[in-house]
Amino acid sequence: MDKVKDNLIDCPLCGEKGACYSIAMNEFHNAYMCLGCGHQSNDLAREGEFDFETFEAEMPELYKDLKKIDSEGRVWYPTVVNILDRGTIFMNGTCKEDAQWCAIKNIPLTKQEKKKPVFKNKSHKSDPSSMQYFGTDYVSALEYLDLI
């Protein structure tokens, strides 16, 4: 089997050199996830060509406010990273002006917690005492969870 190589490009949104993953969705379209700015998009999510009303229906207001549009009309949203045994990275704030990257670590459930219905089929939970804020520094949030 051929080994898959990372395809890192300059971010079409923030311009960070070699920081944006470009992942083929099919032979015509790519998905993008930038490690520089922490936003994601794809070639199908373009202004005037995509049903954003339905897509955003269940999305937090903060994420709708933080969406950005690149020079090719692709709409970008902040990424949410949720890794079972590591934790979650997300944008947190009350409005666009105070939003910042946040990370919270996950910890294993105790034997007693595993017996509770709320944790059925779960192995980890968020540890509120571990929550950290990183401002606009998405990379530091990834490092905090040992993801890079």
N, C-alpha and C positions, 0 to 999 in steps of 0.2 A: 504494500500500500504506500502511495506517495505521501510524504510528510507535508502537512499544510504549513505555509509560511505566513507570518504576519504581513499584512499589506498596510504599512503606515504611510500616510500622506500628510501634506500640509493641510491644516484644518480649513475648510471652506468658510467657516464661520469666524473663528478668532484669529486665524492665520498662523497659529503655533506650528513651527516647522517639525514635520515628522511625528506629530503627536496624535493624529487622528486615524483610527482604524477604518478602513474601507473594506466592507465585506459584501461579496457578490450575493444578491438576492436571486438573480437569474442572469441570463446573458446580457440584459439591457439595463438593469438597475442595481444600485448598491445601497447598503445601509452604512451609516457613519456614526462613530462614537469617539468623541475627542477626549483624550486624557489631559489635555491642557485646560479647556474651559468646562468640561464635564457635561456637555450637551450632546444630544443625539438627534439624528434625522435619517431620512432616506430619500431616494430619488422620486418616490411616489407622493411624498408629503409636500406638495407644492401649492402655493397660493392659487386659488381659482380652479384647481384640478382635483381637490381632495375634500371629503366631507369632514371638516374640522368640527362642525357643530356636534355631530355624533361622537367623534373621537374624544372631544373634550367634555362630554356630558358628565362623566363621573370623575373628572380630573380635579384636583384641588385648585382653588382660585389662584393661589400663589403660582402654581406651575403655568397656568394660562397667562398670568401677568408677566412671567419670566420668559415666555417664548420669544424667539428671535428669528429673523428671516435673513438668509444669506443672499448674495448677489445673483444667484440663479433661481431665487424664489422658493427654496426649500425652507420649511418651517422646522425649527430646532427647539427642543424642550430639555430642561435639566434631566439628567439621568438619575434613576434610582437603582442602587446596587443593593441586593439582598442575598447574602451568602449564608446558608444555614449555620455553619459552625464558626463563622467569623463575625457577621453583623450586618448593619445596614448603613448606607450613605444616602443622604437625601438633602434637599434644600429645605431650610427651616426659617420661619420668620412670620411676621404679621402682615408685611407688605413687601412690595418689590424693593423698596429702599433699604430695608433692614434684613433682607434675605441673605443667608449664608449657608455654606456647606456644613453639614453636621454628620457625625458618625456615632453610632452606638454599637457596642460590642455585644455579641451573644455569648451566653454561658450554658453549659449543660444543665439539664433539669436534674433535680435530686430524685431519689427513688420515690419519695412521697409525692412529689409534684407529678411524676409520670402516672400516678394512679388517679389523678384528678381529671374529670371529664374535659375541662377546658384545654388540657394538654394532650388529649387523645392523639396518638400517632405522631407526637412531637418528640424531639430529643433536646432542643435548645430553646432558650427564651432570651429576650433583650434584657440587658443589665443597665437600668437607668443611671446607676452611679458612674457608668463609663462614658456617658455622653460628652462629646467634645465638639467645639465649634471651630471652624477653620476659615471663616471669612470667604474670600474668593479662591482660596487655595485648595482646589479639588485634589491635587496630587497628594497633599499632606493627609487628607481624609483617607485616600487609598492606602497610604503608608501606615496610618494608624491601625487599620484592620489587617495589616500585613498582606495586602493584595498586590503590592508591587515592591 
